[in-house]
Structures are given as structure tokens and as C-alpha cells.
């Protein structure tokens, strides 16, 4: 029984460390969007040429009623449920910025759209 509890704690700690150590570096230009996702010990880079980009959307959870907006727990759940920026391309869907607020996603989308203005 103790082994199960210890294993659960270890997996929980690893999940928290994994979530907190992920980051993405996005480089947007007239050439396209470079997404570099970094996690513990590795970096995965994906280049999406501007000619392959079909759409740039963001997936944020609706803010709901004004009374619900004051709830810190609800705000945390909304941030966790955020799908981030979604780049739709001929090669598939690519995401980044998961967990950002709706306002941050709209701002990020506008900056990236201006940077790749040719698409």
C-alpha cells in the first residue's frame, strides 16, 4: 500500500515539474513561423513556411458571467483549459501558448499575424 502512495507522489511531482519546465520560443517572419518547444533536456523545432499557413486561430475558454470572473479557481481552470494559438497549415495543426489567457492569446495572434503579413 505504501509503495502505491509513494509511486503516486513521484508521478505527481514529475508531472508538475514537467509542466513547469516546458516553454516555447516562437519566431514569426515573412518566411513563416518557427516553433521551438523546449522541455527538460530536448528541443523540438517546427518550421511552417508562410505559403503553407491556412489560418491562425486561438482557442480560449469563454469568460462567462461577470460574477464568475471573480473566482480565482475558475480563472485557473480557464487558463489550464486554453488551447493556445493554433496554426492551421497544409501539413496539419500546430499549437503553442497553451495556458495563456484569452487577452494574451488575442495579443499574441495579432503580433504573429502582422509578422507574417504575406499569408
SULSULGI-V604913 format. One record per pair of residues at least 24 apart in sequence whose ideal C-beta (glycine too) atoms are under 6 Angstrom apart, sorted by the first residue. I is the first residue (numbers start at 1). J is the second residue. D is the distance in whole Angstrom. If there is no record, write none. Layout:
I:J:D
I:J:D
//
This chain:
24:96:4
26:96:6
28:112:4
28:115:4
28:116:5
29:115:6
30:118:5
33:87:6
35:94:6
35:96:5
46:94:6
48:87:6
48:89:5
50:116:5
50:118:5
50:119:5
52:89:4
52:90:4
53:89:5
53:119:5
54:88:5
54:89:6
55:88:4
56:87:6
56:113:6
57:86:5
58:85:5
58:105:4
58:109:5
59:83:3
59:86:6
60:102:4
60:105:5
85:109:6
//
